[in-house]
Amino acid sequence: MDILTHLLSGAVSGLVYNPEVASWVREKVHKKKTRREPFTSDSTEQGHHNNSTPLDTSEMRGPTTPSANLSSLKTMETTRRAVRWSLLIGSVLPDIDILFLLGGWSLYRTYHRGPTHSVLGVMILALLLSWIVGKRYPMITKSRLFIASLIGMTMHLALDLLTSYRTYLLWPFSDQRFAFGILRFHDRTGWWVLGSALLVGCIVGEWGNFDKERRNLKSPTLIGALGFLAYTGYILMQAG
C-alpha cells in the first residue's frame, strides 16, 4: 500500500475525531450511570438530618461566560490537534523501515514490512510516538495519545495486509508472512475516496466558517466517516 493512501487514512481519521462529540458521548454515558445508581435510605436520612437540599451542580459551575467558552474551545482545539498529529504520524510511521534502502534494494526487500509492521513493533512505536507528541502537548494525557497513535498504525497494518506484499505480522515470534491479496500494491481508489472526504471535510469544517466559536465540528466527522464507509465498501467489493 503506497504512502499516500496511508497519509490520507491518517488525515481522515483526524477529521473523524471530534472532541466535542467525544465529550458529548462521555456525558451521556455518565448520565446513564447516574440514573442507575439507587437512592439509599441512609443518604435520604442524612439529607433530612442536615436540613439540606440537593445541590444544583449547574450553580456550582457558575454562569457560562464568553471567556469560559473560549477556554473550553482552546482546550478542545488543542486536544484535536494533538490527536490528529498522533493519528497522522502513526499512520505512516511503520514505513520508517524505508531507511533500509540505504543498504541497497536487496536489504530493503528482505526487511520491509518486517519488525516495524509487526504487532510488537507497532506497540513500541506507539509508545514512542505518544511520548514525543506528549512533549509538545503536555496537557493531553499520554493514554489518549497512545490510543490515537495505535489506531493510526493499526490502520497502516490493516491496509498493508490487504495487498499481496507479505507482512511479518508476528515478528519476532514467527517468520510467517501474511497477505490477503485483495488490493493492488498501489491502489489509487483510496486516493480519490479518502482524498475527497478530506477535502470536503476541510472545506465544511475548517475553511467554511472563520468564526472559531461557531465552527461546525460535527459535519467533518460525518463526512470523514462516510469516506471510510465508502472505501470499506470498495474493499469488500474487491474481496468479492
C-alpha positions in Angstrom: 0.0 0.0 0.0 1.5 3.3 -1.1 2.4 6.0 1.4 -0.2 8.5 0.1 -3.1 6.2 1.0 -1.6 5.8 4.5 -1.3 9.6 4.8 -4.9 10.1 3.7 -6.2 7.5 6.0 -4.5 9.2 9.0 -5.7 12.6 7.9 -9.3 11.4 7.5 -9.1 9.7 10.9 -8.1 13.1 12.4 -11.1 14.6 10.6 -13.4 11.9 12.1 -12.1 12.5 15.7 -14.2 15.3 17.3 -13.6 16.1 20.9 -17.0 17.8 21.1 -18.8 14.6 20.1 -16.5 12.5 22.3 -17.3 14.7 25.3 -21.0 14.5 24.5 -20.8 10.7 24.4 -19.0 10.6 27.7 -21.6 12.9 29.3 -24.4 10.6 28.0 -22.7 7.6 29.5 -22.2 9.4 32.8 -25.8 10.4 32.9 -26.9 6.8 32.3 -24.6 5.6 35.2 -26.0 8.3 37.5 -29.6 7.2 36.7 -28.9 3.6 37.5 -27.5 4.4 41.0 -30.3 3.7 43.5 -31.1 6.2 46.3 -30.4 4.6 49.7 -32.3 5.3 52.9 -29.1 6.4 54.6 -28.4 9.1 52.1 -32.1 10.3 52.4 -31.9 10.3 56.2 -28.6 12.1 56.1 -30.1 14.8 53.9 -33.0 15.3 56.3 -30.7 15.3 59.3 -28.5 18.1 57.8 -31.6 20.0 56.7 -30.0 20.4 53.3 -31.4 20.2 49.8 -29.7 18.6 46.9 -27.0 20.7 45.4 -27.5 22.1 41.9 -24.3 21.3 40.1 -25.1 23.9 37.5 -25.0 26.6 40.1 -21.6 25.3 41.4 -20.2 25.6 37.9 -21.2 29.2 37.7 -22.6 31.1 34.7 -21.2 30.4 31.3 -19.2 33.3 30.2 -17.5 34.1 26.8 -14.1 33.6 28.4 -15.1 30.2 29.7 -16.4 29.2 26.3 -13.2 30.5 24.7 -11.1 28.5 27.2 -13.1 25.4 26.5 -12.7 25.9 22.8 -9.0 26.3 23.1 -8.8 23.1 25.1 -10.9 21.3 22.5 -8.7 22.6 19.7 -5.5 21.6 21.4 -6.8 18.1 22.1 -8.0 17.7 18.5 -4.6 18.9 17.2 -2.6 16.5 19.4 -4.8 13.6 18.4 -4.6 14.5 14.7 -0.8 14.6 14.8 -0.7 11.2 16.6 -3.1 9.7 14.0 -1.3 11.2 11.0 2.3 10.3 12.1 1.1 6.9 13.3 -0.5 6.1 10.0 2.9 6.3 8.2 5.5 5.6 10.9 5.7 1.8 10.3 7.2 2.7 6.9 10.2 4.1 8.6 11.9 0.8 7.5 12.3 2.6 4.2 15.7 3.5 5.6 16.8 0.0 4.7 17.1 1.3 1.1 20.3 3.0 2.2 21.7 -0.6 2.3 20.5 -1.5 -1.1 17.4 -2.8 -2.7 18.1 -6.4 -1.6 18.3 -5.4 2.0 15.1 -3.3 1.7 13.1 -6.2 0.2 14.3 -8.5 3.0 13.3 -6.3 5.9 10.5 -4.2 4.5 7.2 -4.9 6.3 9.2 -6.6 9.0 9.7 -5.5 12.6 8.0 -2.1 12.3 5.0 -3.8 10.7 4.6 -6.4 13.5 2.2 -6.3 16.4 5.1 -5.9 18.9 6.8 -3.3 16.7 3.6 -1.2 16.4 3.1 -1.3 20.2 6.7 0.0 20.7 6.3 2.7 18.0 3.0 3.8 19.5 4.6 4.2 22.9 7.5 6.2 21.4 5.2 8.4 19.4 2.9 9.2 22.3 5.9 10.2 24.4 7.2 12.5 21.6 3.8 14.1 20.9 3.2 14.4 24.7 6.3 16.6 25.0 4.7 19.0 22.6 1.2 18.8 24.2 1.8 18.0 27.9 -1.7 18.9 28.8 -3.1 15.9 26.9 -3.0 12.5 28.7 -0.4 10.0 27.3 -3.0 7.3 27.2 -5.2 9.3 24.7 -2.1 9.9 22.5 -1.1 6.3 22.7 -4.5 5.1 21.6 -4.6 7.6 18.7 -1.1 6.5 17.7 -2.0 2.9 17.9 -5.2 3.4 15.8 -3.1 5.1 13.1 -0.6 2.3 13.0 -3.3 -0.4 13.1 -4.9 1.1 10.0 -1.5 1.0 8.4 -1.1 -2.7 9.1 -4.7 -3.4 8.0 -4.2 -1.7 4.6 -0.8 -3.4 4.1 -2.3 -6.8 4.8 -4.9 -6.3 2.1 -2.2 -6.3 -0.6 -0.2 -9.2 -1.9 3.1 -8.0 -0.4 3.5 -10.2 2.7 4.0 -8.8 6.2 5.9 -10.2 9.2 2.9 -9.6 11.5 4.1 -11.9 14.3 7.8 -11.0 14.4 9.9 -12.0 16.3 7.8 -15.0 17.4 7.2 -16.3 13.9 8.8 -15.9 10.5 5.4 -16.5 8.8 4.3 -13.6 6.5 0.7 -12.7 5.9 -1.1 -11.2 2.9 -4.7 -11.3 1.7 -4.1 -10.1 -1.8 -7.4 -8.1 -2.1 -6.0 -4.8 -3.2 -3.2 -3.8 -5.6 0.1 -2.6 -4.1 -0.6 0.9 -5.5 -4.4 1.3 -5.2 -5.4 4.7 -6.4 -9.1 4.3 -5.5 -8.1 5.1 -1.9 -6.6 8.4 -3.1 -9.8 9.5 -4.6 -12.2 8.3 -1.9 -10.2 9.4 1.2 -8.8 12.5 -0.6 -12.3 13.7 -1.5 -13.6 13.1 2.0 -10.7 15.0 3.5 -11.1 17.9 1.0 -14.9 18.2 1.6 -14.5 17.9 5.4 -11.9 20.6 5.5 -14.0 22.9 3.4 -17.0 22.4 5.6 -15.4 22.3 9.0 -12.2 24.3 8.7 -12.5 26.9 5.9 -16.3 27.2 5.7 -16.6 29.3 8.9 -13.9 31.7 10.1 -15.7 32.3 13.4 -13.9 29.8 15.7 -16.6 29.9 18.3 -19.2 28.9 15.8 -17.1 26.5 13.8 -19.1 23.4 12.7 -17.3 20.3 14.0 -19.9 17.6 13.5 -20.1 17.9 9.7 -16.4 17.0 9.1 -16.9 14.0 11.5 -19.8 12.8 9.4 -18.1 13.4 6.1 -14.9 11.5 7.2 -17.0 8.6 8.5 -18.8 8.4 5.2 -15.5 8.4 3.4 -14.3 5.5 5.4 -17.5 3.6 4.8 -17.2 4.2 1.0 -13.6 2.9 1.0 -14.6 -0.1 3.1 -17.4 -0.8 0.6 -14.9 -0.7 -2.2 -12.6 -3.1 -0.3 -15.5 -5.5 0.2 -16.3 -5.3 -3.5 -12.7 -6.2 -4.4 -12.8 -9.1 -1.9 -16.0 -10.3 -3.5 
